[in-house]
Amino acid sequence: QYKKLTERITKMSQSTNEEMADIVEFLLFQRANIEKNAEDKYGLLEEILDKIGPQIEDTIIFVSDEQIDKVISILGKRGIKAHKFTKDEGRSPSKEYDGKSEREDIIEKFKRKQFQVLVAIKCLDEGIDIPSAKRAIVMASSTNPREYVQRIGRIIRQDYGKYEADIYDMIIHPDLVRISDPALCELEKRIFKKEMDRVLDLSANALNNAEIVSKVYKILRE
């Protein structure tokens, strides 16, 4: 499906028709959703969780609508206390939550470490402040740079006793060997280069900047 969409995008991108440009934008959105929900991301999440260990806390996992239930299931099987944070959680004060909204109650319990992990869909881009969060696992990146910066801003915000934050950002690596069309190959390279530029921008002030830069340029040379 990804390959078929890419072929259509490549052919239609050559047109100067404005209506065609709208169709191309829609096809790019469809293809981005395939990348967001790539199956191998779940295995990578398991590896990251193994590395962090069962004492994981103060962590937000950013996911897509399609990923959220499976990620909650993965965390549950590991005995990790997690809660969804989506547009469906109530915003109005309620007796059930002692005069707080459901959202405020979830955030308060997260700050008190009653929830080790929040599994969030986009809504954390909406000005919600959780300075105690000190780790992000980004399974579904936003293609909008502003939204991406807002998400990362939730994690790197200063808080008492918080001196650093960890960010795990999952990126799809194109398999160029499987692409025979030179034009498609060049398109994939440009898209991947854009992702790598984002990583370099993000890591500019990271404690492990040298390690990240070395890895990125090694991958780009290959």
C-alpha positions in Angstrom: 0.0 0.0 0.0 2.8 2.4 0.9 4.6 1.6 -2.4 1.4 2.1 -4.5 0.8 5.5 -2.8 4.4 6.6 -3.4 4.1 5.7 -7.1 0.9 7.7 -7.4 2.5 10.7 -5.5 5.5 10.6 -7.8 3.5 10.6 -11.0 0.9 13.2 -9.8 3.6 15.6 -8.4 4.8 16.3 -11.9 1.4 18.0 -12.7 1.0 21.8 -12.4 -2.8 21.4 -11.9 -3.8 22.9 -8.5 -6.5 20.3 -7.9 -3.9 17.6 -8.4 -1.8 19.3 -5.7 -4.7 18.8 -3.2 -4.9 15.1 -4.1 -1.1 14.7 -3.6 -1.4 16.3 -0.2 -4.1 13.8 0.8 -2.1 10.9 -0.5 0.9 12.1 1.5 -1.3 12.2 4.6 -2.5 8.6 3.9 1.1 7.4 3.5 2.3 9.2 6.7 -0.4 7.2 8.6 1.1 3.9 7.3 4.5 5.1 8.6 3.0 6.1 12.0 1.5 2.7 12.5 4.3 0.5 11.3 4.2 -2.9 13.0 7.9 -3.0 14.0 7.4 -0.1 16.3 5.8 -2.4 18.9 8.9 -4.6 19.1 11.0 -1.5 19.4 8.8 -0.2 22.3 9.3 -3.6 24.1 13.1 -3.1 23.7 12.9 0.4 25.1 10.8 -0.8 28.1 13.3 -3.6 28.7 16.1 -1.0 28.8 14.3 1.3 31.2 13.1 -1.5 33.5 10.0 -2.1 35.6 10.6 1.0 37.7 9.6 3.2 34.8 7.8 6.5 35.8 7.2 10.1 34.7 6.9 8.8 31.1 4.6 9.9 28.3 4.2 7.7 25.2 2.9 9.6 22.2 0.8 7.3 19.9 -1.7 7.3 17.1 -5.4 6.3 17.5 -4.5 2.9 16.0 -1.7 2.3 18.4 -3.2 3.3 21.7 -5.0 0.0 22.7 -2.1 -2.2 21.8 0.4 0.0 23.7 -1.9 0.0 26.8 -2.0 -3.8 26.5 1.8 -4.1 26.3 2.2 -2.0 29.4 -0.5 -3.9 31.2 1.2 -7.2 30.6 4.3 -5.8 32.2 2.4 -4.6 35.2 3.1 -1.0 34.4 0.3 1.3 35.7 -0.7 3.4 32.7 -3.6 5.6 31.7 -4.9 6.9 28.3 -4.9 10.6 27.8 -7.1 11.5 24.8 -9.7 13.9 23.7 -12.4 11.7 25.4 -11.3 12.4 29.0 -13.7 15.0 30.6 -12.7 18.6 31.0 -15.5 19.8 33.3 -15.3 19.7 37.1 -17.0 16.6 38.6 -18.0 15.3 42.1 -16.5 12.0 41.0 -13.1 13.6 40.9 -13.5 15.9 44.0 -14.4 18.9 42.0 -11.6 18.4 39.4 -12.1 17.4 35.8 -11.2 13.9 34.7 -8.2 15.2 32.9 -6.9 17.1 36.0 -7.4 14.0 38.1 -5.3 11.9 35.6 -2.5 14.5 35.6 -2.5 14.8 39.4 -2.3 11.0 39.8 0.6 10.9 37.2 2.4 13.6 39.1 1.9 11.6 42.4 3.3 8.5 40.4 0.0 6.6 40.8 0.2 6.3 37.1 3.7 5.4 35.8 3.0 6.2 32.2 0.5 8.3 30.2 -0.3 7.1 26.7 -1.3 10.2 24.8 -2.9 11.1 21.5 -2.1 14.6 20.3 -4.2 16.3 23.0 -1.1 16.9 25.0 -0.2 19.5 22.3 -3.0 21.7 23.6 -1.2 23.7 26.3 -1.4 21.1 29.1 1.5 21.5 31.5 3.1 18.4 33.1 6.6 19.5 34.1 7.2 16.4 36.2 7.3 14.3 33.0 10.9 13.5 32.2 10.7 10.8 29.5 9.0 10.7 26.1 8.7 7.7 23.8 7.5 9.1 20.4 5.8 6.3 18.4 3.8 8.6 16.2 5.5 11.8 15.3 3.6 14.8 14.2 4.4 15.9 10.6 3.7 19.5 11.8 7.0 20.9 13.3 5.1 23.2 15.7 3.1 20.2 17.2 6.3 18.2 17.5 8.1 21.0 19.3 5.1 21.3 21.7 5.2 17.6 22.5 8.9 17.7 23.3 8.4 20.9 25.2 6.2 18.9 27.7 9.2 16.7 28.5 12.1 19.2 28.6 10.4 21.8 30.7 12.2 22.5 34.0 10.9 21.2 37.3 12.2 20.9 40.9 14.8 18.1 41.1 14.6 17.5 37.3 18.0 17.9 35.6 17.6 16.1 32.4 15.0 14.3 30.2 15.1 11.3 27.9 13.5 11.3 24.4 13.1 8.2 22.3 12.0 9.1 18.8 11.0 6.2 16.4 11.8 6.9 12.8 11.1 4.7 9.7 14.2 3.8 7.7 13.4 3.3 4.0 14.5 0.0 2.4 16.0 1.4 -0.8 17.0 -2.0 -2.1 13.3 -2.8 -2.6 12.7 0.3 -4.7 13.6 -0.1 -8.4 12.3 3.3 -9.7 15.1 5.9 -9.4 12.5 8.7 -8.9 10.9 6.9 -6.0 14.3 6.2 -4.5 15.1 9.9 -4.6 11.7 10.8 -3.0 12.4 8.4 -0.1 15.8 9.8 0.4 14.5 13.4 0.6 11.8 12.4 3.1 14.3 10.5 5.3 16.8 13.3 5.1 14.0 15.6 6.5 13.5 13.3 9.4 17.2 13.2 10.1 17.4 17.0 10.0 14.7 17.0 12.7 16.8 14.7 14.8 19.8 16.9 14.4 17.9 20.0 15.4 16.4 18.3 18.5 19.8 16.8 19.6 21.7 20.1 19.2 21.6 20.7 23.0 21.4 17.0 24.0 23.9 15.6 26.5 24.6 12.8 24.0 24.8 15.1 21.0 28.1 13.7 19.7 26.7 10.2 19.7 23.5 11.2 17.9 25.4 13.2 15.2 27.8 10.3 14.6 24.9 7.9 14.2 22.8 10.2 11.9 25.7 10.9 9.5 26.7 7.2 9.4 23.1 6.3 8.4 22.9 9.1 5.8 26.2 8.0 4.3 24.9 4.5 4.0 
